[in-house]
Amino acid sequence: MPTGKIRFFDEGRGFGFITADDGSDVFLHVTALPQTEEPPRPGTKVEYDMAETKRGPSALRVRILSVPQSVAKAHRKKPEVMVVLIEDLIKLLDETSNTLRRGRYPDRRAAATVAQLLRAVAGDIEG
């Protein structure tokens, strides 16, 4: 059975392409995939049967061999570190809330700091 990696897969349109180990492109239709919760990500190593169609090679009966590890998940902070960051963020948000209760917005620098920290923590949690 030939092997290759998913080059891209459009879940909405139901198709994508596999780059075979020899470098050729193979069409991939959603019906050839095993039924899983998630569509295959680019870089997923697959094994498949192949058929020649009018439009070129097409994958049949795809079997997933390995899923690449998410770069974001590989670099996630440890939960113990995140606890400290979240607690500090809560204190900062509490100070911001008190400023707003007094009828004022925080100054630009403080607001930018809060926004930057919120984005960073959201990215770390989402991974």
Secondary structure by P-SEA (a helix, b strand, c coil): ccccccccccccccccccccccbbbbbbcccccccccccccccccbbbbbbbccccccccccccccccccccccccccaaaaaaaaaaaaaaaaaaaaaaaacccccaaaaaaaaaaaaaaaaaaac
